């Protein structure tokens, strides 16, 4: 399947009731890998679809203001057939979940300097997101990548963790957009997001679906505890008053 005579769909990465995410090749950029997310328009009413399109543009606009090398770069927003689409670059690398697994095979977890390095490079990224009023909403070791090939040795792993800047991927804001559009089509009020990942999401996010910058900071704090201890996420949640 080809979208807009530009994006050649290669495989489905994720599908749920709100959206479908594809890995594709951008044929106008020398077949560079990219990610395309499809949001189906269920309503056949033309007026309703135009309203959804306007809401889509308004909600997607902040994503296109992102200008940070450690964040996804959005470069396509369009309508085709009965769906709306977003396109952004495909970040490749090894996740901190995979890096932790490598370290655990040695009976260890990440070191304090390695986790400090992670925080020093990710906190400015979160600051840029939050200044644009974008909440990630799904931070965990799985969505933090180092743009490198998997290390072949423990020594190589140490060098990677100390010198490479991590990338933050898997923006929950895109999923939130899909859910918002679906709720509007169903005639329901939008504004709250479904619960995030148990063990990483803050209690208020799990209980009410409400998101704020502190939701991301909470999830990042739990992530650092998991990386430092190697313990399962359910045992690393942070008590809140």
MARDRENFI-388722 format. One record per residue: z, y, x of N, C-alpha, C in turn; residue in three letters. Coordinates in Angstrom, 1 decimal, m for minus. Each point is the difference from the previous one (the first is absolute). Layout:
<atoms>
<atom <Z,Y,X>,<Z,Y,X>,<Z,Y,X>,ALA>
...
</atoms>
This chain:
<atoms>
<atom <0.0,m1.2,0.8>,<0.0,1.2,m0.8>,<0.0,1.2,0.9>,UNK>
<atom <m0.8,1.0,m0.4>,<m0.1,1.3,0.7>,<0.4,1.1,m0.9>,UNK>
<atom <0.8,1.0,0.4>,<0.4,1.1,m0.8>,<m0.6,1.3,0.6>,UNK>
<atom <m0.6,0.7,m0.9>,<m0.7,1.3,0.4>,<m1.0,m0.2,1.0>,UNK>
<atom <m0.6,m1.2,0.1>,<m0.9,m0.2,1.1>,<0.5,0.3,1.4>,UNK>
<atom <1.3,m0.2,0.1>,<0.7,0.4,1.3>,<1.0,m1.0,0.4>,UNK>
<atom <0.9,m0.4,m1.0>,<1.1,m0.9,0.4>,<m0.3,m1.4,m0.4>,UNK>
<atom <m0.2,m0.9,1.0>,<m0.3,m1.4,m0.2>,<1.3,m0.8,0.0>,UNK>
<atom <0.3,m0.5,m1.2>,<1.3,m0.7,m0.2>,<m0.1,m1.4,0.7>,UNK>
<atom <1.1,m0.3,0.8>,<0.0,m1.2,0.7>,<1.0,m1.0,m0.6>,UNK>
<atom <1.2,0.5,m0.4>,<1.0,m0.9,m0.6>,<1.0,0.8,m0.8>,UNK>
<atom <0.7,m0.8,m0.8>,<1.1,0.6,m0.8>,<1.3,m0.1,0.8>,UNK>
<atom <0.7,1.1,0.2>,<1.2,0.0,0.7>,<1.2,m0.2,m0.9>,UNK>
<atom <m0.1,0.7,m1.1>,<1.2,0.0,m1.0>,<m0.5,0.3,m1.4>,UNK>
<atom <0.5,m0.7,m1.0>,<m0.4,0.3,m1.4>,<1.3,m0.1,m0.8>,UNK>
<atom <0.1,1.0,m0.9>,<1.1,0.0,m1.0>,<m0.5,0.5,m1.3>,UNK>
<atom <0.9,0.3,m0.9>,<m0.5,0.4,m1.3>,<m0.4,1.5,0.0>,UNK>
<atom <0.2,0.7,1.0>,<m0.3,1.4,0.1>,<m1.2,0.3,0.9>,UNK>
<atom <m0.3,m0.8,1.0>,<m1.0,0.4,0.9>,<m0.4,m1.3,0.8>,UNK>
<atom <m1.1,0.2,0.7>,<m0.5,m1.1,0.9>,<m0.4,0.7,1.3>,UNK>
<atom <0.5,m0.6,1.1>,<m0.3,0.6,1.3>,<m0.9,m0.9,0.8>,UNK>
<atom <m1.1,0.6,0.6>,<m1.0,m0.8,0.7>,<0.0,0.4,1.5>,UNK>
<atom <m0.3,m0.9,0.8>,<m0.4,0.3,1.4>,<m1.5,0.1,0.0>,UNK>
<atom <m0.6,1.1,0.5>,<m1.4,0.3,m0.1>,<m0.5,0.5,1.4>,UNK>
<atom <m1.3,0.1,0.1>,<m0.7,0.6,1.1>,<m0.7,1.3,m0.5>,UNK>
<atom <0.3,1.1,0.8>,<m0.6,1.3,m0.3>,<m1.4,0.1,0.7>,UNK>
<atom <m1.0,m0.2,m0.8>,<m1.4,m0.1,0.6>,<m0.5,1.4,0.4>,UNK>
<atom <0.7,1.0,m0.3>,<m0.4,1.4,0.5>,<0.8,0.3,1.2>,UNK>
<atom <0.9,m0.9,0.4>,<0.8,0.3,1.3>,<m0.1,m1.2,0.9>,UNK>
<atom <m1.3,m0.5,0.1>,<m0.3,m1.1,1.0>,<0.9,m1.3,m0.4>,UNK>
<atom <0.1,m0.3,m1.3>,<0.7,m1.2,m0.5>,<1.5,0.0,0.5>,UNK>
<atom <0.6,1.1,0.1>,<1.4,0.0,0.3>,<0.8,m0.5,m1.1>,UNK>
<atom <1.0,m0.9,0.2>,<0.8,m0.5,m1.0>,<0.8,1.1,m0.8>,UNK>
<atom <0.1,m0.2,m1.3>,<0.8,1.0,m0.8>,<0.6,m0.7,m1.1>,UNK>
<atom <0.9,0.7,m0.7>,<0.6,m0.6,m1.2>,<m0.4,0.8,m1.2>,UNK>
<atom <m0.4,m0.7,m1.1>,<m0.4,0.7,m1.2>,<0.9,m0.6,m1.2>,UNK>
<atom <0.6,0.9,m0.7>,<0.9,m0.4,m1.1>,<m0.7,0.4,m1.3>,UNK>
<atom <m0.1,m1.0,m0.9>,<m0.7,0.2,m1.3>,<1.1,0.2,m1.1>,UNK>
<atom <m0.2,1.0,m0.9>,<0.9,0.2,m1.1>,<m0.8,m0.1,m1.3>,UNK>
<atom <0.0,m1.1,m0.7>,<m0.8,m0.1,m1.2>,<0.3,1.0,m1.1>,UNK>
<atom <m1.0,0.4,m0.7>,<0.2,0.9,m1.2>,<m0.2,m0.9,m1.2>,UNK>
<atom <1.1,m0.2,m0.7>,<0.0,m0.9,m1.1>,<m0.6,0.6,m1.3>,UNK>
<atom <0.2,1.3,m0.2>,<m0.4,0.7,m1.2>,<m1.5,0.2,0.0>,UNK>
<atom <m0.6,m0.2,m1.2>,<m1.4,0.2,m0.2>,<m0.3,1.5,m0.5>,UNK>
<atom <1.1,0.7,m0.3>,<m0.1,1.3,m0.5>,<m0.4,1.0,1.2>,UNK>
<atom <m1.1,0.7,m0.2>,<m0.5,0.8,1.1>,<1.0,1.2,0.3>,UNK>
<atom <0.5,0.6,m1.0>,<1.0,1.1,0.2>,<1.2,m0.5,0.7>,UNK>
<atom <0.5,m1.2,m0.4>,<1.2,m0.5,0.7>,<m0.3,m0.3,1.5>,UNK>
<atom <m1.2,m0.5,0.2>,<m0.4,m0.3,1.4>,<m0.1,1.2,0.9>,UNK>
<atom <m0.5,1.1,m0.6>,<m0.1,1.3,0.7>,<1.4,0.5,0.3>,UNK>
<atom <0.9,m0.1,m0.9>,<1.4,0.4,0.3>,<0.6,m0.9,1.1>,UNK>
<atom <m0.2,m1.3,0.0>,<0.5,m0.8,1.0>,<m0.6,0.3,1.4>,UNK>
<atom <m1.3,0.4,0.0>,<m0.7,0.4,1.2>,<0.7,1.2,0.6>,UNK>
<atom <0.3,1.0,m0.9>,<0.6,1.2,0.5>,<1.4,m0.3,0.6>,UNK>
<atom <0.8,m0.8,m0.7>,<1.3,m0.4,0.5>,<m0.1,m0.8,1.3>,UNK>
<atom <m1.0,m0.8,0.1>,<m0.3,m0.7,1.3>,<m0.2,1.0,1.1>,UNK>
<atom <m0.9,1.0,m0.2>,<m0.3,1.0,1.0>,<1.3,0.7,0.4>,UNK>
<atom <0.8,0.4,m0.9>,<1.2,0.8,0.3>,<1.0,m0.9,0.8>,UNK>
<atom <0.2,m1.3,m0.4>,<0.9,m0.8,0.6>,<m0.4,m0.5,1.4>,UNK>
<atom <m1.4,m0.1,0.2>,<m0.5,m0.5,1.2>,<m0.1,1.1,1.1>,UNK>
<atom <m0.1,1.3,m0.5>,<m0.2,1.1,0.9>,<1.0,0.0,1.2>,UNK>
<atom <1.3,m0.1,m0.2>,<0.9,0.0,1.1>,<m0.3,m1.0,1.1>,UNK>
<atom <m0.5,m1.2,m0.4>,<m0.3,m1.1,0.9>,<m1.1,0.5,1.0>,UNK>
<atom <m0.9,0.8,m0.5>,<m1.1,0.5,0.8>,<0.4,1.2,1.0>,UNK>
<atom <1.2,0.4,m0.2>,<0.6,1.1,0.9>,<0.7,m0.6,1.2>,UNK>
<atom <0.1,m1.3,0.0>,<0.7,m0.7,1.1>,<m0.9,0.2,1.3>,UNK>
<atom <0.7,0.4,1.0>,<m0.8,0.2,1.3>,<0.9,m0.4,1.1>,UNK>
<atom <0.4,m1.2,0.0>,<0.9,m0.5,1.1>,<m0.6,m1.3,0.5>,UNK>
<atom <m0.1,m0.2,1.3>,<m0.6,m1.2,0.6>,<0.7,m1.3,m0.3>,UNK>
<atom <1.3,0.1,m0.5>,<0.7,m1.2,m0.3>,<0.1,m0.3,m1.4>,UNK>
<atom <m0.9,0.7,m0.8>,<0.0,m0.2,m1.5>,<m1.5,m0.3,m0.4>,UNK>
<atom <m0.1,m0.7,m1.1>,<m1.4,m0.2,m0.5>,<m0.8,1.3,m0.1>,UNK>
<atom <m1.3,m0.1,0.2>,<m0.9,1.1,m0.1>,<m0.9,m0.3,m1.3>,UNK>
<atom <0.2,0.8,m1.0>,<m0.7,m0.1,m1.3>,<m1.3,0.8,0.1>,UNK>
<atom <m1.1,m0.6,m0.3>,<m1.3,0.7,0.1>,<m0.9,m0.2,m1.2>,UNK>
<atom <0.4,m0.8,m1.0>,<m0.9,m0.2,m1.1>,<0.7,m0.1,m1.3>,UNK>
<atom <m0.4,0.7,m1.0>,<0.5,m0.1,m1.4>,<m1.2,0.2,m0.9>,UNK>
<atom <m0.2,m1.1,m0.8>,<m1.2,0.1,m0.9>,<0.1,m0.9,m1.2>,UNK>
<atom <m0.9,0.2,m0.9>,<0.0,m0.8,m1.2>,<m1.3,m0.8,m0.1>,UNK>
<atom <0.1,m1.3,m0.3>,<m1.2,m0.8,m0.1>,<0.2,m1.0,m1.2>,UNK>
<atom <m0.9,m0.1,m0.9>,<0.1,m0.9,m1.1>,<1.3,0.4,m0.8>,UNK>
<atom <0.8,m0.9,m0.3>,<1.2,0.2,m0.8>,<1.3,0.0,0.9>,UNK>
<atom <m0.2,0.5,1.2>,<1.2,0.0,1.0>,<0.0,1.3,0.8>,UNK>
<atom <1.2,0.3,0.5>,<0.2,1.1,1.0>,<0.3,m0.7,1.3>,UNK>
<atom <m0.4,0.6,1.2>,<0.2,m0.6,1.3>,<0.6,1.0,1.0>,UNK>
<atom <0.8,m0.5,0.9>,<0.5,0.7,1.2>,<m0.4,m0.8,1.2>,UNK>
<atom <m0.4,0.7,1.0>,<m0.4,m0.6,1.3>,<0.8,0.6,1.2>,UNK>
<atom <0.5,m0.8,0.9>,<0.6,0.5,1.2>,<m0.2,m1.0,1.1>,UNK>
<atom <0.3,0.4,1.2>,<m0.2,m0.8,1.2>,<0.8,m1.2,0.0>,UNK>
<atom <m0.4,m1.1,0.7>,<0.7,m1.2,0.1>,<0.8,m0.1,1.3>,UNK>
<atom <1.3,0.1,m0.1>,<0.8,0.0,1.2>,<0.2,m1.5,0.5>,UNK>
<atom <m0.4,m0.2,1.2>,<0.2,m1.4,0.5>,<1.0,0.0,1.1>,UNK>
<atom <0.7,m1.1,0.1>,<1.0,m0.1,1.0>,<1.0,m1.2,m0.3>,UNK>
<atom <1.2,0.1,0.6>,<1.0,m1.0,m0.3>,<1.2,0.7,m0.6>,UNK>
<atom <0.5,m0.7,m1.1>,<1.1,0.6,m0.7>,<1.4,m0.2,0.7>,UNK>
<atom <0.9,0.8,m0.3>,<1.4,m0.2,0.6>,<0.6,m1.3,m0.5>,UNK>
<atom <m0.4,m0.5,m1.2>,<0.4,m1.3,m0.4>,<m0.5,m1.1,1.0>,UNK>
<atom <m1.2,0.1,0.4>,<m0.6,m0.9,1.0>,<0.7,0.1,1.3>,UNK>
<atom <0.2,1.3,0.4>,<0.7,0.2,1.3>,<1.4,m0.6,0.0>,UNK>
<atom <0.7,0.2,m1.1>,<1.4,m0.6,m0.1>,<m0.1,m1.5,0.1>,UNK>
<atom <m1.0,m0.6,m0.7>,<m0.1,m1.5,0.1>,<m0.2,m0.5,1.4>,UNK>
<atom <m0.8,0.8,0.8>,<m0.3,m0.4,1.4>,<1.4,0.1,0.8>,UNK>
<atom <0.7,1.0,m0.3>,<1.3,0.2,0.7>,<1.0,m1.1,m0.4>,UNK>
<atom <0.0,m0.3,m1.3>,<1.0,m1.0,m0.5>,<m0.3,m1.4,0.6>,UNK>
<atom <m1.2,m0.3,0.4>,<m0.3,m1.3,0.6>,<0.7,m0.1,1.4>,UNK>
<atom <0.4,1.2,0.5>,<0.8,0.0,1.2>,<1.5,0.1,m0.2>,UNK>
<atom <0.3,m0.1,m1.3>,<1.4,0.0,m0.4>,<0.6,1.4,0.0>,UNK>
<atom <m0.9,1.1,m0.1>,<0.4,1.4,0.1>,<m0.6,0.7,m1.2>,UNK>
<atom <0.4,1.3,m0.1>,<m0.6,1.0,m0.9>,<m0.4,1.1,0.8>,UNK>
<atom <m0.4,1.1,m0.7>,<m0.5,1.2,0.8>,<1.3,0.7,0.6>,UNK>
<atom <m0.3,0.7,1.1>,<1.1,0.7,0.7>,<0.3,1.4,m0.6>,UNK>
<atom <1.1,0.5,0.3>,<0.3,1.4,m0.5>,<m1.0,1.0,0.5>,UNK>
<atom <m0.4,0.0,1.3>,<m1.1,1.0,0.4>,<m1.3,m0.2,m0.7>,UNK>
<atom <m0.3,m1.2,m0.3>,<m1.3,m0.3,m0.8>,<0.1,0.6,m1.4>,UNK>
<atom <1.1,m0.1,m0.6>,<0.2,0.5,m1.4>,<0.1,1.5,0.0>,UNK>
<atom <0.6,0.5,1.0>,<0.1,1.5,0.2>,<m1.4,0.6,0.2>,UNK>
<atom <m0.8,m0.7,0.8>,<m1.4,0.4,0.2>,<m0.8,0.0,m1.4>,UNK>
<atom <0.3,m1.0,m0.8>,<m0.6,m0.1,m1.3>,<0.4,1.2,m0.9>,UNK>
<atom <1.3,0.3,0.0>,<0.4,1.1,m0.8>,<m0.5,1.3,0.4>,UNK>
<atom <0.0,0.2,1.3>,<m0.5,1.3,0.6>,<m1.5,0.3,m0.4>,UNK>
<atom <m0.7,m1.1,m0.1>,<m1.4,0.2,m0.4>,<m0.3,m0.1,m1.5>,UNK>
<atom <0.9,m0.6,m0.8>,<m0.3,m0.1,m1.4>,<0.7,1.1,m0.8>,UNK>
<atom <1.1,0.6,0.4>,<0.6,1.1,m0.7>,<m0.9,1.2,m0.2>,UNK>
<atom <m0.8,0.4,1.0>,<m0.9,1.1,m0.2>,<m1.1,m0.3,m0.9>,UNK>
<atom <m0.4,m1.3,m0.1>,<m1.0,m0.5,m0.9>,<0.5,0.2,m1.5>,UNK>
<atom <1.2,m0.5,m0.2>,<0.6,0.2,m1.3>,<0.1,1.4,m0.4>,UNK>
<atom <0.4,0.9,1.0>,<0.1,1.4,m0.3>,<m1.3,0.6,m0.5>,UNK>
<atom <m1.1,m0.4,0.6>,<m1.3,0.5,m0.5>,<m0.3,m0.5,m1.4>,UNK>
<atom <0.3,m1.3,m0.2>,<m0.2,m0.5,m1.4>,<0.8,0.7,m1.0>,UNK>
<atom <1.2,0.2,0.3>,<0.9,0.7,m1.0>,<m0.3,1.4,m0.2>,UNK>
<atom <m0.5,0.7,1.0>,<m0.4,1.4,m0.1>,<m1.1,0.1,m1.0>,UNK>
<atom <m0.9,m1.0,m0.1>,<m1.0,0.0,m1.0>,<0.4,m0.6,m1.3>,UNK>
<atom <1.3,m0.3,m0.2>,<0.6,m0.6,m1.2>,<m0.6,m1.4,m0.3>,UNK>
<atom <m0.2,m0.7,1.1>,<m0.5,m1.4,m0.1>,<1.2,m0.9,0.5>,UNK>
<atom <0.3,m0.9,m0.9>,<1.1,m1.0,0.4>,<m0.7,m1.3,0.3>,UNK>
<atom <0.3,m0.6,1.1>,<m0.6,m1.3,0.3>,<0.4,m1.1,m1.0>,UNK>
<atom <1.3,m0.2,m0.1>,<0.5,m0.9,m1.1>,<0.1,m1.4,0.3>,UNK>
<atom <m0.6,m0.5,1.2>,<0.0,m1.5,0.2>,<0.2,m0.2,1.5>,UNK>
<atom <0.8,0.8,0.7>,<0.2,m0.2,1.4>,<0.8,m1.3,0.3>,UNK>
<atom <m0.6,m0.8,1.0>,<0.6,m1.2,0.5>,<m0.6,m0.3,1.3>,UNK>
<atom <0.5,m1.0,0.7>,<m0.7,m0.4,1.3>,<m1.4,m0.4,m0.2>,UNK>
<atom <m0.4,m0.4,m1.2>,<m1.4,m0.5,m0.2>,<m1.0,1.2,0.0>,UNK>
<atom <0.4,1.2,m0.3>,<m0.9,1.1,m0.2>,<0.1,1.0,1.2>,UNK>
<atom <0.6,m0.4,1.1>,<0.1,0.8,1.2>,<m0.8,m0.8,1.1>,UNK>
<atom <m1.1,0.6,0.4>,<m0.9,m0.7,0.9>,<0.0,0.6,1.4>,UNK>
<atom <m0.2,m0.8,1.0>,<m0.4,0.5,1.3>,<m1.5,m0.3,0.2>,UNK>
<atom <m0.8,1.1,0.4>,<m1.5,m0.2,0.0>,<m0.4,m0.8,1.3>,UNK>
<atom <0.5,m1.2,0.1>,<m0.3,m0.8,1.2>,<m0.3,m1.5,m0.5>,UNK>
<atom <m0.5,m0.8,0.9>,<m0.2,m1.4,m0.2>,<1.4,m0.6,0.2>,UNK>
<atom <0.2,m1.2,m0.7>,<1.3,m0.7,0.2>,<0.3,m0.2,1.4>,UNK>
<atom <1.2,0.3,0.5>,<0.3,m0.2,1.4>,<0.1,m1.5,0.4>,UNK>
<atom <m0.4,m0.4,1.2>,<m0.1,m1.4,0.4>,<1.3,m0.4,0.7>,UNK>
<atom <0.8,0.9,0.4>,<1.2,m0.3,0.7>,<1.2,0.9,m0.4>,UNK>
<atom <1.2,m0.4,0.3>,<1.2,0.8,m0.3>,<m0.1,1.3,0.8>,UNK>
<atom <m0.5,0.0,1.2>,<m0.1,1.2,0.8>,<m1.0,1.0,m0.6>,UNK>
<atom <m1.1,m0.6,m0.5>,<m1.0,0.9,m0.6>,<0.6,0.6,m1.3>,UNK>
<atom <0.8,m0.8,m0.7>,<0.6,0.5,m1.2>,<0.9,1.2,0.3>,UNK>
<atom <0.8,m0.1,1.0>,<0.9,1.0,0.4>,<m0.8,1.3,0.3>,UNK>
<atom <m1.1,m0.1,0.7>,<m0.8,1.2,0.4>,<m0.6,0.6,m1.3>,UNK>
<atom <m0.4,m0.8,m0.9>,<m0.6,0.5,m1.3>,<1.0,0.8,m0.8>,UNK>
<atom <1.2,m0.6,m0.1>,<1.0,0.6,m0.8>,<0.6,1.3,0.6>,UNK>
<atom <m0.2,0.2,1.3>,<0.6,1.2,0.6>,<m1.0,1.1,0.1>,UNK>
<atom <m1.3,m0.3,m0.1>,<m1.0,1.0,0.3>,<m1.0,0.4,m1.1>,UNK>
<atom <m0.2,m0.9,m1.0>,<m0.9,0.2,m1.0>,<0.6,0.7,m1.2>,UNK>
<atom <m0.7,1.0,m0.6>,<0.5,0.7,m1.2>,<m0.3,m0.9,m1.2>,UNK>
<atom <1.0,m0.3,m0.9>,<m0.2,m0.8,m1.2>,<m0.8,0.8,m1.0>,UNK>
<atom <m0.8,m0.7,m0.8>,<m0.7,0.5,m1.2>,<0.7,m0.4,m1.2>,UNK>
<atom <0.0,0.9,m1.0>,<0.6,m0.4,m1.3>,<m1.2,m0.2,m1.0>,UNK>
<atom <0.0,m1.2,m0.6>,<m1.2,m0.4,m0.8>,<0.6,m0.4,m1.4>,UNK>
<atom <m0.9,m0.5,m0.8>,<0.5,m0.6,m1.3>,<0.6,1.0,m0.9>,UNK>
<atom <m0.5,1.3,m0.1>,<0.6,1.0,m0.8>,<0.3,m0.4,m1.4>,UNK>
<atom <1.2,m0.1,m0.4>,<0.3,m0.3,m1.4>,<m0.5,1.1,m1.0>,UNK>
<atom <m0.2,1.2,0.6>,<m0.6,1.1,m0.9>,<m1.3,m0.4,m0.6>,UNK>
<atom <m0.8,m0.8,0.6>,<m1.2,m0.4,m0.6>,<0.2,m1.0,m1.1>,UNK>
<atom <1.0,m0.9,0.1>,<0.4,m0.8,m1.1>,<0.6,0.8,m1.2>,UNK>
<atom <0.7,1.0,0.4>,<0.6,0.9,m1.0>,<m1.1,0.7,m0.8>,UNK>
<atom <m1.1,0.4,0.7>,<m1.1,0.6,m0.7>,<m0.6,m1.0,m1.0>,UNK>
<atom <m0.2,m1.2,0.4>,<m0.6,m1.0,m0.9>,<0.8,m0.2,m1.2>,UNK>
<atom <1.3,m0.1,0.2>,<0.9,m0.3,m1.1>,<0.1,1.2,m0.9>,UNK>
<atom <m0.1,1.2,0.5>,<0.0,1.2,m0.8>,<m1.2,0.1,m0.9>,UNK>
<atom <m1.2,m0.3,0.6>,<m1.2,0.0,m0.8>,<0.1,m1.1,m1.1>,UNK>
<atom <0.5,m1.2,0.3>,<0.1,m1.0,m1.0>,<0.9,0.4,m1.1>,UNK>
<atom <1.2,0.6,0.3>,<0.9,0.4,m1.0>,<m0.6,1.1,m0.9>,UNK>
<atom <m0.7,0.9,0.6>,<m0.7,1.1,m0.9>,<m1.0,m0.7,m0.9>,UNK>
<atom <m0.7,m1.0,0.4>,<m1.0,m0.6,m0.8>,<0.7,m0.8,m1.2>,UNK>
<atom <1.2,m0.5,0.3>,<0.8,m0.7,m1.0>,<0.7,1.0,m1.0>,UNK>
<atom <0.0,1.3,0.3>,<0.6,1.0,m0.8>,<1.5,0.1,0.3>,UNK>
<atom <0.4,m0.5,1.2>,<1.4,0.2,0.4>,<0.2,1.1,1.0>,UNK>
<atom <1.2,0.5,0.0>,<0.3,1.1,1.0>,<0.1,m0.6,1.4>,UNK>
<atom <m0.7,0.8,0.9>,<0.0,m0.5,1.4>,<1.1,0.9,0.8>,UNK>
<atom <0.4,m0.5,1.1>,<0.9,0.7,0.8>,<0.9,m0.8,0.8>,UNK>
<atom <0.4,m1.2,m0.5>,<0.8,m0.9,0.7>,<m0.8,m1.2,0.6>,UNK>
<atom <0.4,m0.4,1.1>,<m0.7,m1.1,0.7>,<0.8,m1.3,m0.2>,UNK>
<atom <m0.7,m1.1,m0.1>,<0.6,m1.3,m0.1>,<0.9,m0.3,1.3>,UNK>
<atom <1.0,m0.8,m0.1>,<0.9,m0.2,1.2>,<m0.8,m0.4,1.2>,UNK>
<atom <0.5,0.4,1.2>,<m0.6,m0.3,1.3>,<0.5,m1.4,0.4>,UNK>
<atom <0.0,m0.2,1.3>,<0.3,m1.3,0.6>,<1.5,m0.3,0.0>,UNK>
<atom <0.5,m1.0,m0.6>,<1.5,m0.3,0.1>,<0.4,m0.1,1.4>,UNK>
<atom <1.2,0.6,0.3>,<0.5,m0.1,1.3>,<m0.4,1.2,0.9>,UNK>
<atom <m1.1,0.7,m0.4>,<m0.4,1.2,0.7>,<0.1,1.3,m0.9>,UNK>
<atom <m0.4,m0.2,m1.2>,<0.1,1.1,m0.9>,<1.4,0.5,m0.3>,UNK>
<atom <0.2,1.2,m0.2>,<1.3,0.6,m0.3>,<0.5,m0.5,m1.4>,UNK>
<atom <1.3,0.0,m0.3>,<0.5,m0.4,m1.3>,<m0.6,0.8,m1.1>,UNK>
<atom <m0.1,1.3,0.2>,<m0.6,0.8,m1.1>,<m1.4,m0.3,m0.3>,UNK>
<atom <m0.8,m0.4,1.0>,<m1.4,m0.3,m0.2>,<m0.1,m1.4,m0.7>,UNK>
<atom <0.9,m0.9,0.3>,<0.0,m1.3,m0.6>,<0.4,0.1,m1.5>,UNK>
<atom <1.0,0.9,m0.2>,<0.6,0.0,m1.4>,<m0.7,0.9,m0.9>,UNK>
<atom <m0.6,1.1,0.5>,<m0.6,1.0,m0.9>,<m1.5,0.3,0.3>,UNK>
<atom <m0.5,m0.5,1.2>,<m1.4,0.3,0.3>,<m0.2,1.4,0.5>,UNK>
<atom <1.1,0.8,0.2>,<m0.2,1.4,0.5>,<m0.1,0.0,1.5>,UNK>
<atom <m0.9,0.9,0.5>,<m0.2,0.1,1.4>,<0.3,1.4,0.5>,UNK>
<atom <0.4,0.0,1.3>,<0.3,1.3,0.6>,<m0.2,m0.2,1.5>,UNK>
<atom <0.0,1.0,0.9>,<m0.1,m0.2,1.4>,<1.1,m0.9,0.5>,UNK>
<atom <1.2,0.1,m0.6>,<1.1,m0.9,0.4>,<m0.3,m1.5,m0.2>,UNK>
<atom <m0.8,m0.3,m1.0>,<m0.4,m1.4,m0.2>,<m0.7,m0.5,1.3>,UNK>
<atom <m0.9,0.8,0.6>,<m0.7,m0.5,1.2>,<1.0,m0.1,1.2>,UNK>
<atom <0.9,1.0,0.1>,<1.0,m0.1,1.1>,<0.9,m1.2,m0.2>,UNK>
<atom <0.4,m0.3,m1.2>,<0.8,m1.2,m0.2>,<m0.7,m1.3,0.5>,UNK>
<atom <m1.3,m0.1,m0.5>,<m0.8,m1.2,0.4>,<m0.2,m0.1,1.5>,UNK>
<atom <m0.2,1.2,0.6>,<m0.2,0.0,1.5>,<1.3,m0.5,0.7>,UNK>
<atom <1.2,0.5,m0.6>,<1.3,m0.4,0.6>,<0.2,m1.5,m0.1>,UNK>
<atom <m0.3,m0.6,m1.1>,<0.1,m1.4,m0.2>,<m1.0,m0.7,1.0>,UNK>
<atom <m1.2,0.5,0.1>,<m1.0,m0.6,0.9>,<0.6,m0.1,1.4>,UNK>
<atom <0.6,1.1,0.5>,<0.5,0.0,1.3>,<1.1,m1.0,0.2>,UNK>
<atom <0.9,m0.2,m1.0>,<1.0,m1.0,0.1>,<m0.5,m1.4,0.1>,UNK>
<atom <m1.1,m0.2,m0.8>,<m0.6,m1.3,0.0>,<m0.6,m0.3,1.4>,UNK>
<atom <m0.7,1.0,0.6>,<m0.6,m0.1,1.3>,<1.1,m0.2,1.1>,UNK>
<atom <1.1,0.7,m0.1>,<1.1,m0.1,1.0>,<0.7,m1.3,m0.1>,UNK>
<atom <0.2,m0.6,m1.2>,<0.8,m1.2,m0.1>,<m0.8,m1.2,m0.2>,UNK>
<atom <m1.2,0.1,m0.6>,<m0.8,m1.2,m0.3>,<0.5,m0.7,m1.2>,UNK>
<atom <0.9,0.6,m0.7>,<0.6,m0.6,m1.2>,<m0.9,0.3,m1.2>,UNK>
<atom <0.0,m0.9,m1.0>,<m0.8,0.2,m1.2>,<0.3,1.3,m0.7>,UNK>
<atom <m1.0,0.6,m0.6>,<0.1,1.3,m0.6>,<1.1,0.1,m1.0>,UNK>
<atom <0.3,m1.1,m0.8>,<1.0,0.0,m1.0>,<1.4,0.2,0.5>,UNK>
<atom <0.2,m0.3,1.3>,<1.3,0.1,0.6>,<0.1,1.3,0.8>,UNK>
<atom <m1.1,0.9,0.0>,<0.1,1.2,0.7>,<m0.1,1.2,m0.8>,UNK>
<atom <0.2,m0.1,m1.3>,<0.0,1.2,m0.9>,<1.2,0.9,0.3>,UNK>
<atom <m0.2,1.2,m0.2>,<1.0,1.0,0.3>,<0.8,0.4,m1.3>,UNK>
<atom <1.3,0.0,0.1>,<0.8,0.3,m1.1>,<m0.1,1.5,m0.2>,UNK>
<atom <m0.1,0.4,m1.3>,<m0.1,1.4,m0.3>,<1.1,0.3,m1.0>,UNK>
<atom <0.6,1.3,0.0>,<1.0,0.3,m0.9>,<m0.5,0.1,m1.5>,UNK>
</atoms>
